[in-house]
Amino acid sequence: MKKIFAFCLSVILLAWFFCGCGGKSTAVVPITKGISFTADIKYYNENYKCKVRISEDESFVGEVISPEEIKGMKITCSKDKMTAEYGGLSYDFKLSSIPLGGVCTAVYEVFKSTWEDGTEVIEDNQNFYINGETNEYEYKMTVAPTGLPLSLEIPDDSFKVEFSDVTINK
């Protein structure tokens, strides 16, 4: 009887260990504010590269590195407005008035959605993801085991972002 009990207990523990981990929530906590990074953005056949800083107070500041034609353009997003600065000119408008294809707006909206309670990191084959949606987009953000963002994909809009040089702001 003891052998049968030990065997059954071993099978249950092995099944829990090997099958119970995949697709479940993990202890990885996404770090999506208080960070800086370089974003390499591909949107259909367009490519952008930006230096981005997201502060603890949830403001998003991005400066275009390329393409050369708009290098130096600075985009600032906060809870309800966006400011674009370029060549000494500045223009403020509400986020809701920006066309759906706004590149910086899409990235900001994804990060903003990760700040909501209940954001969960899923582990799948030692990769970590946040699957979520904003008002307009479904997305998949890949994060490192540290919780820092690695990439972002909005499949319906042929939108991919690779994050590099990700650091936590001091």
mmCIF file of the C-alpha atoms, coordinates in Angstrom:
data_MODEL
# 
_entry.id   MODEL 
# 
loop_
_atom_site.group_PDB 
_atom_site.id 
_atom_site.type_symbol 
_atom_site.label_atom_id 
_atom_site.label_alt_id 
_atom_site.label_comp_id 
_atom_site.label_asym_id 
_atom_site.label_entity_id 
_atom_site.label_seq_id 
_atom_site.pdbx_PDB_ins_code 
_atom_site.Cartn_x 
_atom_site.Cartn_y 
_atom_site.Cartn_z 
_atom_site.occupancy 
_atom_site.B_iso_or_equiv 
_atom_site.pdbx_formal_charge 
_atom_site.auth_seq_id 
_atom_site.auth_comp_id 
_atom_site.auth_asym_id 
_atom_site.auth_atom_id 
_atom_site.pdbx_PDB_model_num 
ATOM 1   C CA . MET A 1 1   ? 0.000  0.000  0.000   1.00 0.00 ? 1   MET A CA 1 
ATOM 2   C CA . LYS A 1 2   ? 2.828  2.398  0.877   1.00 0.00 ? 2   LYS A CA 1 
ATOM 3   C CA . LYS A 1 3   ? 4.492  1.728  -2.499  1.00 0.00 ? 3   LYS A CA 1 
ATOM 4   C CA . ILE A 1 4   ? 1.292  2.538  -4.391  1.00 0.00 ? 4   ILE A CA 1 
ATOM 5   C CA . PHE A 1 5   ? 0.811  5.759  -2.366  1.00 0.00 ? 5   PHE A CA 1 
ATOM 6   C CA . ALA A 1 6   ? 4.443  6.811  -2.959  1.00 0.00 ? 6   ALA A CA 1 
ATOM 7   C CA . PHE A 1 7   ? 4.146  6.063  -6.689  1.00 0.00 ? 7   PHE A CA 1 
ATOM 8   C CA . CYS A 1 8   ? 0.890  8.074  -7.020  1.00 0.00 ? 8   CYS A CA 1 
ATOM 9   C CA . LEU A 1 9   ? 2.356  10.990 -5.083  1.00 0.00 ? 9   LEU A CA 1 
ATOM 10  C CA . SER A 1 10  ? 5.456  10.958 -7.320  1.00 0.00 ? 10  SER A CA 1 
ATOM 11  C CA . VAL A 1 11  ? 3.334  10.981 -10.494 1.00 0.00 ? 11  VAL A CA 1 
ATOM 12  C CA . ILE A 1 12  ? 1.213  13.883 -9.188  1.00 0.00 ? 12  ILE A CA 1 
ATOM 13  C CA . LEU A 1 13  ? 4.259  15.936 -8.216  1.00 0.00 ? 13  LEU A CA 1 
ATOM 14  C CA . LEU A 1 14  ? 5.975  15.307 -11.564 1.00 0.00 ? 14  LEU A CA 1 
ATOM 15  C CA . ALA A 1 15  ? 2.805  16.214 -13.478 1.00 0.00 ? 15  ALA A CA 1 
ATOM 16  C CA . TRP A 1 16  ? 2.461  19.429 -11.453 1.00 0.00 ? 16  TRP A CA 1 
ATOM 17  C CA . PHE A 1 17  ? 6.102  20.333 -12.019 1.00 0.00 ? 17  PHE A CA 1 
ATOM 18  C CA . PHE A 1 18  ? 6.219  19.657 -15.772 1.00 0.00 ? 18  PHE A CA 1 
ATOM 19  C CA . CYS A 1 19  ? 2.691  20.611 -16.809 1.00 0.00 ? 19  CYS A CA 1 
ATOM 20  C CA . GLY A 1 20  ? 1.695  23.171 -14.248 1.00 0.00 ? 20  GLY A CA 1 
ATOM 21  C CA . CYS A 1 21  ? 4.144  25.902 -15.221 1.00 0.00 ? 21  CYS A CA 1 
ATOM 22  C CA . GLY A 1 22  ? 3.447  26.592 -18.917 1.00 0.00 ? 22  GLY A CA 1 
ATOM 23  C CA . GLY A 1 23  ? 0.970  29.368 -19.743 1.00 0.00 ? 23  GLY A CA 1 
ATOM 24  C CA . LYS A 1 24  ? 0.546  30.424 -16.141 1.00 0.00 ? 24  LYS A CA 1 
ATOM 25  C CA . SER A 1 25  ? 1.124  33.752 -14.520 1.00 0.00 ? 25  SER A CA 1 
ATOM 26  C CA . THR A 1 26  ? 4.641  34.136 -13.153 1.00 0.00 ? 26  THR A CA 1 
ATOM 27  C CA . ALA A 1 27  ? 6.343  36.224 -10.533 1.00 0.00 ? 27  ALA A CA 1 
ATOM 28  C CA . VAL A 1 28  ? 7.772  38.483 -13.268 1.00 0.00 ? 28  VAL A CA 1 
ATOM 29  C CA . VAL A 1 29  ? 6.603  42.046 -12.677 1.00 0.00 ? 29  VAL A CA 1 
ATOM 30  C CA . PRO A 1 30  ? 6.543  44.273 -15.775 1.00 0.00 ? 30  PRO A CA 1 
ATOM 31  C CA . ILE A 1 31  ? 8.678  47.409 -15.459 1.00 0.00 ? 31  ILE A CA 1 
ATOM 32  C CA . THR A 1 32  ? 7.103  49.840 -17.916 1.00 0.00 ? 32  THR A CA 1 
ATOM 33  C CA . LYS A 1 33  ? 7.554  53.208 -16.239 1.00 0.00 ? 33  LYS A CA 1 
ATOM 34  C CA . GLY A 1 34  ? 10.598 54.877 -14.771 1.00 0.00 ? 34  GLY A CA 1 
ATOM 35  C CA . ILE A 1 35  ? 12.615 53.570 -17.746 1.00 0.00 ? 35  ILE A CA 1 
ATOM 36  C CA . SER A 1 36  ? 14.474 54.800 -20.827 1.00 0.00 ? 36  SER A CA 1 
ATOM 37  C CA . PHE A 1 37  ? 15.163 52.959 -24.072 1.00 0.00 ? 37  PHE A CA 1 
ATOM 38  C CA . THR A 1 38  ? 15.781 53.179 -27.795 1.00 0.00 ? 38  THR A CA 1 
ATOM 39  C CA . ALA A 1 39  ? 12.788 52.081 -29.873 1.00 0.00 ? 39  ALA A CA 1 
ATOM 40  C CA . ASP A 1 40  ? 13.318 50.717 -33.376 1.00 0.00 ? 40  ASP A CA 1 
ATOM 41  C CA . ILE A 1 41  ? 9.823  50.968 -34.879 1.00 0.00 ? 41  ILE A CA 1 
ATOM 42  C CA . LYS A 1 42  ? 8.618  49.278 -38.051 1.00 0.00 ? 42  LYS A CA 1 
ATOM 43  C CA . TYR A 1 43  ? 5.179  50.357 -39.223 1.00 0.00 ? 43  TYR A CA 1 
ATOM 44  C CA . TYR A 1 44  ? 4.224  48.804 -42.564 1.00 0.00 ? 44  TYR A CA 1 
ATOM 45  C CA . ASN A 1 45  ? 7.072  50.021 -44.820 1.00 0.00 ? 45  ASN A CA 1 
ATOM 46  C CA . GLU A 1 46  ? 8.129  52.919 -42.570 1.00 0.00 ? 46  GLU A CA 1 
ATOM 47  C CA . ASN A 1 47  ? 11.009 52.801 -40.073 1.00 0.00 ? 47  ASN A CA 1 
ATOM 48  C CA . TYR A 1 48  ? 11.556 55.112 -37.116 1.00 0.00 ? 48  TYR A CA 1 
ATOM 49  C CA . LYS A 1 49  ? 14.132 55.141 -34.373 1.00 0.00 ? 49  LYS A CA 1 
ATOM 50  C CA . CYS A 1 50  ? 13.465 57.096 -31.166 1.00 0.00 ? 50  CYS A CA 1 
ATOM 51  C CA . LYS A 1 51  ? 15.038 57.677 -27.783 1.00 0.00 ? 51  LYS A CA 1 
ATOM 52  C CA . VAL A 1 52  ? 12.245 57.348 -25.211 1.00 0.00 ? 52  VAL A CA 1 
ATOM 53  C CA . ARG A 1 53  ? 11.938 58.159 -21.529 1.00 0.00 ? 53  ARG A CA 1 
ATOM 54  C CA . ILE A 1 54  ? 8.907  57.145 -19.477 1.00 0.00 ? 54  ILE A CA 1 
ATOM 55  C CA . SER A 1 55  ? 8.857  58.747 -16.050 1.00 0.00 ? 55  SER A CA 1 
ATOM 56  C CA . GLU A 1 56  ? 7.323  57.408 -12.846 1.00 0.00 ? 56  GLU A CA 1 
ATOM 57  C CA . ASP A 1 57  ? 4.518  59.967 -13.206 1.00 0.00 ? 57  ASP A CA 1 
ATOM 58  C CA . GLU A 1 58  ? 3.584  58.206 -16.480 1.00 0.00 ? 58  GLU A CA 1 
ATOM 59  C CA . SER A 1 59  ? 4.711  60.895 -18.907 1.00 0.00 ? 59  SER A CA 1 
ATOM 60  C CA . PHE A 1 60  ? 6.272  59.679 -22.149 1.00 0.00 ? 60  PHE A CA 1 
ATOM 61  C CA . VAL A 1 61  ? 8.921  61.687 -24.006 1.00 0.00 ? 61  VAL A CA 1 
ATOM 62  C CA . GLY A 1 62  ? 10.279 60.447 -27.319 1.00 0.00 ? 62  GLY A CA 1 
ATOM 63  C CA . GLU A 1 63  ? 12.840 62.084 -29.577 1.00 0.00 ? 63  GLU A CA 1 
ATOM 64  C CA . VAL A 1 64  ? 13.200 60.946 -33.182 1.00 0.00 ? 64  VAL A CA 1 
ATOM 65  C CA . ILE A 1 65  ? 16.694 59.788 -34.171 1.00 0.00 ? 65  ILE A CA 1 
ATOM 66  C CA . SER A 1 66  ? 15.727 58.705 -37.688 1.00 0.00 ? 66  SER A CA 1 
ATOM 67  C CA . PRO A 1 67  ? 14.583 59.228 -40.399 1.00 0.00 ? 67  PRO A CA 1 
ATOM 68  C CA . GLU A 1 68  ? 16.799 62.233 -40.995 1.00 0.00 ? 68  GLU A CA 1 
ATOM 69  C CA . GLU A 1 69  ? 13.898 64.379 -42.301 1.00 0.00 ? 69  GLU A CA 1 
ATOM 70  C CA . ILE A 1 70  ? 12.298 64.557 -38.840 1.00 0.00 ? 70  ILE A CA 1 
ATOM 71  C CA . LYS A 1 71  ? 15.362 63.970 -36.658 1.00 0.00 ? 71  LYS A CA 1 
ATOM 72  C CA . GLY A 1 72  ? 15.069 65.949 -33.435 1.00 0.00 ? 72  GLY A CA 1 
ATOM 73  C CA . MET A 1 73  ? 11.252 65.984 -33.356 1.00 0.00 ? 73  MET A CA 1 
ATOM 74  C CA . LYS A 1 74  ? 10.186 65.585 -29.750 1.00 0.00 ? 74  LYS A CA 1 
ATOM 75  C CA . ILE A 1 75  ? 6.867  63.995 -28.794 1.00 0.00 ? 75  ILE A CA 1 
ATOM 76  C CA . THR A 1 76  ? 5.540  64.281 -25.237 1.00 0.00 ? 76  THR A CA 1 
ATOM 77  C CA . CYS A 1 77  ? 2.481  62.307 -24.121 1.00 0.00 ? 77  CYS A CA 1 
ATOM 78  C CA . SER A 1 78  ? 0.645  62.514 -20.829 1.00 0.00 ? 78  SER A CA 1 
ATOM 79  C CA . LYS A 1 79  ? -2.727 61.298 -19.616 1.00 0.00 ? 79  LYS A CA 1 
ATOM 80  C CA . ASP A 1 80  ? -4.865 63.424 -21.917 1.00 0.00 ? 80  ASP A CA 1 
ATOM 81  C CA . LYS A 1 81  ? -2.652 65.417 -24.273 1.00 0.00 ? 81  LYS A CA 1 
ATOM 82  C CA . MET A 1 82  ? 0.275  65.263 -26.610 1.00 0.00 ? 82  MET A CA 1 
ATOM 83  C CA . THR A 1 83  ? 2.810  67.884 -27.572 1.00 0.00 ? 83  THR A CA 1 
ATOM 84  C CA . ALA A 1 84  ? 4.924  67.769 -30.707 1.00 0.00 ? 84  ALA A CA 1 
ATOM 85  C CA . GLU A 1 85  ? 7.981  70.028 -30.906 1.00 0.00 ? 85  GLU A CA 1 
ATOM 86  C CA . TYR A 1 86  ? 10.124 70.523 -33.986 1.00 0.00 ? 86  TYR A CA 1 
ATOM 87  C CA . GLY A 1 87  ? 12.264 73.327 -35.348 1.00 0.00 ? 87  GLY A CA 1 
ATOM 88  C CA . GLY A 1 88  ? 11.229 75.743 -32.599 1.00 0.00 ? 88  GLY A CA 1 
ATOM 89  C CA . LEU A 1 89  ? 7.510  75.125 -33.143 1.00 0.00 ? 89  LEU A CA 1 
ATOM 90  C CA . SER A 1 90  ? 5.232  73.429 -30.648 1.00 0.00 ? 90  SER A CA 1 
ATOM 91  C CA . TYR A 1 91  ? 1.720  72.055 -31.062 1.00 0.00 ? 91  TYR A CA 1 
ATOM 92  C CA . ASP A 1 92  ? -0.540 70.701 -28.279 1.00 0.00 ? 92  ASP A CA 1 
ATOM 93  C CA . PHE A 1 93  ? -3.574 68.503 -28.831 1.00 0.00 ? 93  PHE A CA 1 
ATOM 94  C CA . LYS A 1 94  ? -5.591 65.808 -27.039 1.00 0.00 ? 94  LYS A CA 1 
ATOM 95  C CA . LEU A 1 95  ? -4.627 62.184 -27.559 1.00 0.00 ? 95  LEU A CA 1 
ATOM 96  C CA . SER A 1 96  ? -8.163 61.371 -28.651 1.00 0.00 ? 96  SER A CA 1 
ATOM 97  C CA . SER A 1 97  ? -7.806 63.703 -31.667 1.00 0.00 ? 97  SER A CA 1 
ATOM 98  C CA . ILE A 1 98  ? -4.764 61.914 -33.102 1.00 0.00 ? 98  ILE A CA 1 
ATOM 99  C CA . PRO A 1 99  ? -5.395 59.605 -36.074 1.00 0.00 ? 99  PRO A CA 1 
ATOM 100 C CA . LEU A 1 100 ? -5.337 55.914 -35.159 1.00 0.00 ? 100 LEU A CA 1 
ATOM 101 C CA . GLY A 1 101 ? -2.093 55.395 -37.036 1.00 0.00 ? 101 GLY A CA 1 
ATOM 102 C CA . GLY A 1 102 ? -0.101 57.707 -34.775 1.00 0.00 ? 102 GLY A CA 1 
ATOM 103 C CA . VAL A 1 103 ? 3.079  55.792 -34.062 1.00 0.00 ? 103 VAL A CA 1 
ATOM 104 C CA . CYS A 1 104 ? 4.010  57.423 -30.759 1.00 0.00 ? 104 CYS A CA 1 
ATOM 105 C CA . THR A 1 105 ? 0.408  57.378 -29.616 1.00 0.00 ? 105 THR A CA 1 
ATOM 106 C CA . ALA A 1 106 ? 0.157  53.623 -30.225 1.00 0.00 ? 106 ALA A CA 1 
ATOM 107 C CA . VAL A 1 107 ? 3.341  52.913 -28.248 1.00 0.00 ? 107 VAL A CA 1 
ATOM 108 C CA . TYR A 1 108 ? 2.237  55.241 -25.434 1.00 0.00 ? 108 TYR A CA 1 
ATOM 109 C CA . GLU A 1 109 ? -1.234 53.649 -25.282 1.00 0.00 ? 109 GLU A CA 1 
ATOM 110 C CA . VAL A 1 110 ? 0.294  50.169 -24.972 1.00 0.00 ? 110 VAL A CA 1 
ATOM 111 C CA . PHE A 1 111 ? 2.587  51.240 -22.140 1.00 0.00 ? 111 PHE A CA 1 
ATOM 112 C CA . LYS A 1 112 ? -0.318 53.040 -20.472 1.00 0.00 ? 112 LYS A CA 1 
ATOM 113 C CA . SER A 1 113 ? -2.401 49.861 -20.559 1.00 0.00 ? 113 SER A CA 1 
ATOM 114 C CA . THR A 1 114 ? 0.366  47.942 -18.754 1.00 0.00 ? 114 THR A CA 1 
ATOM 115 C CA . TRP A 1 115 ? 0.051  50.355 -15.821 1.00 0.00 ? 115 TRP A CA 1 
ATOM 116 C CA . GLU A 1 116 ? -3.476 49.154 -15.062 1.00 0.00 ? 116 GLU A CA 1 
ATOM 117 C CA . ASP A 1 117 ? -4.132 46.827 -12.150 1.00 0.00 ? 117 ASP A CA 1 
ATOM 118 C CA . GLY A 1 118 ? -4.236 43.192 -13.135 1.00 0.00 ? 118 GLY A CA 1 
ATOM 119 C CA . THR A 1 119 ? -1.560 43.355 -15.839 1.00 0.00 ? 119 THR A CA 1 
ATOM 120 C CA . GLU A 1 120 ? -0.228 39.844 -15.980 1.00 0.00 ? 120 GLU A CA 1 
ATOM 121 C CA . VAL A 1 121 ? 2.988  38.418 -17.384 1.00 0.00 ? 121 VAL A CA 1 
ATOM 122 C CA . ILE A 1 122 ? 2.544  34.983 -18.970 1.00 0.00 ? 122 ILE A CA 1 
ATOM 123 C CA . GLU A 1 123 ? 5.377  32.479 -19.289 1.00 0.00 ? 123 GLU A CA 1 
ATOM 124 C CA . ASP A 1 124 ? 5.516  30.259 -22.336 1.00 0.00 ? 124 ASP A CA 1 
ATOM 125 C CA . ASN A 1 125 ? 8.629  28.146 -22.972 1.00 0.00 ? 125 ASN A CA 1 
ATOM 126 C CA . GLN A 1 126 ? 10.824 30.453 -20.884 1.00 0.00 ? 126 GLN A CA 1 
ATOM 127 C CA . ASN A 1 127 ? 9.584  33.503 -22.808 1.00 0.00 ? 127 ASN A CA 1 
ATOM 128 C CA . PHE A 1 128 ? 7.552  36.154 -21.008 1.00 0.00 ? 128 PHE A CA 1 
ATOM 129 C CA . TYR A 1 129 ? 4.646  38.085 -22.533 1.00 0.00 ? 129 TYR A CA 1 
ATOM 130 C CA . ILE A 1 130 ? 1.982  40.619 -21.737 1.00 0.00 ? 130 ILE A CA 1 
ATOM 131 C CA . ASN A 1 131 ? -1.036 40.083 -23.972 1.00 0.00 ? 131 ASN A CA 1 
ATOM 132 C CA . GLY A 1 132 ? -3.388 43.007 -23.775 1.00 0.00 ? 132 GLY A CA 1 
ATOM 133 C CA . GLU A 1 133 ? -5.399 45.605 -25.563 1.00 0.00 ? 133 GLU A CA 1 
ATOM 134 C CA . THR A 1 134 ? -5.807 49.341 -25.636 1.00 0.00 ? 134 THR A CA 1 
ATOM 135 C CA . ASN A 1 135 ? -8.917 51.153 -26.806 1.00 0.00 ? 135 ASN A CA 1 
ATOM 136 C CA . GLU A 1 136 ? -7.988 50.388 -30.407 1.00 0.00 ? 136 GLU A CA 1 
ATOM 137 C CA . TYR A 1 137 ? -5.309 47.685 -30.505 1.00 0.00 ? 137 TYR A CA 1 
ATOM 138 C CA . GLU A 1 138 ? -4.590 44.160 -29.331 1.00 0.00 ? 138 GLU A CA 1 
ATOM 139 C CA . TYR A 1 139 ? -0.902 43.740 -28.610 1.00 0.00 ? 139 TYR A CA 1 
ATOM 140 C CA . LYS A 1 140 ? 1.778  41.357 -27.419 1.00 0.00 ? 140 LYS A CA 1 
ATOM 141 C CA . MET A 1 141 ? 4.704  42.779 -25.456 1.00 0.00 ? 141 MET A CA 1 
ATOM 142 C CA . THR A 1 142 ? 7.671  40.507 -24.800 1.00 0.00 ? 142 THR A CA 1 
ATOM 143 C CA . VAL A 1 143 ? 9.492  41.196 -21.538 1.00 0.00 ? 143 VAL A CA 1 
ATOM 144 C CA . ALA A 1 144 ? 12.736 39.909 -20.084 1.00 0.00 ? 144 ALA A CA 1 
ATOM 145 C CA . PRO A 1 145 ? 12.747 37.843 -16.874 1.00 0.00 ? 145 PRO A CA 1 
ATOM 146 C CA . THR A 1 146 ? 13.642 41.142 -15.177 1.00 0.00 ? 146 THR A CA 1 
ATOM 147 C CA . GLY A 1 147 ? 10.327 42.638 -16.383 1.00 0.00 ? 147 GLY A CA 1 
ATOM 148 C CA . LEU A 1 148 ? 11.943 45.134 -18.767 1.00 0.00 ? 148 LEU A CA 1 
ATOM 149 C CA . PRO A 1 149 ? 10.391 45.386 -22.258 1.00 0.00 ? 149 PRO A CA 1 
ATOM 150 C CA . LEU A 1 150 ? 12.118 43.656 -25.181 1.00 0.00 ? 150 LEU A CA 1 
ATOM 151 C CA . SER A 1 151 ? 9.636  44.014 -28.045 1.00 0.00 ? 151 SER A CA 1 
ATOM 152 C CA . LEU A 1 152 ? 6.094  44.963 -28.927 1.00 0.00 ? 152 LEU A CA 1 
ATOM 153 C CA . GLU A 1 153 ? 3.820  43.767 -31.701 1.00 0.00 ? 153 GLU A CA 1 
ATOM 154 C CA . ILE A 1 154 ? 0.433  45.061 -32.812 1.00 0.00 ? 154 ILE A CA 1 
ATOM 155 C CA . PRO A 1 155 ? -0.359 42.419 -35.439 1.00 0.00 ? 155 PRO A CA 1 
ATOM 156 C CA . ASP A 1 156 ? -3.449 44.043 -36.986 1.00 0.00 ? 156 ASP A CA 1 
ATOM 157 C CA . ASP A 1 157 ? -1.490 47.156 -37.892 1.00 0.00 ? 157 ASP A CA 1 
ATOM 158 C CA . SER A 1 158 ? 1.790  45.522 -39.056 1.00 0.00 ? 158 SER A CA 1 
ATOM 159 C CA . PHE A 1 159 ? 3.455  47.323 -36.185 1.00 0.00 ? 159 PHE A CA 1 
ATOM 160 C CA . LYS A 1 160 ? 6.639  46.018 -34.522 1.00 0.00 ? 160 LYS A CA 1 
ATOM 161 C CA . VAL A 1 161 ? 8.946  47.673 -32.020 1.00 0.00 ? 161 VAL A CA 1 
ATOM 162 C CA . GLU A 1 162 ? 12.292 46.392 -30.761 1.00 0.00 ? 162 GLU A CA 1 
ATOM 163 C CA . PHE A 1 163 ? 13.502 47.953 -27.507 1.00 0.00 ? 163 PHE A CA 1 
ATOM 164 C CA . SER A 1 164 ? 17.236 48.268 -26.867 1.00 0.00 ? 164 SER A CA 1 
ATOM 165 C CA . ASP A 1 165 ? 19.447 49.983 -24.297 1.00 0.00 ? 165 ASP A CA 1 
ATOM 166 C CA . VAL A 1 166 ? 16.627 49.643 -21.755 1.00 0.00 ? 166 VAL A CA 1 
ATOM 167 C CA . THR A 1 167 ? 17.619 51.191 -18.434 1.00 0.00 ? 167 THR A CA 1 
ATOM 168 C CA . ILE A 1 168 ? 15.854 52.092 -15.220 1.00 0.00 ? 168 ILE A CA 1 
ATOM 169 C CA . ASN A 1 169 ? 15.839 55.876 -14.655 1.00 0.00 ? 169 ASN A CA 1 
ATOM 170 C CA . LYS A 1 170 ? 17.662 57.214 -11.629 1.00 0.00 ? 170 LYS A CA 1 
# 
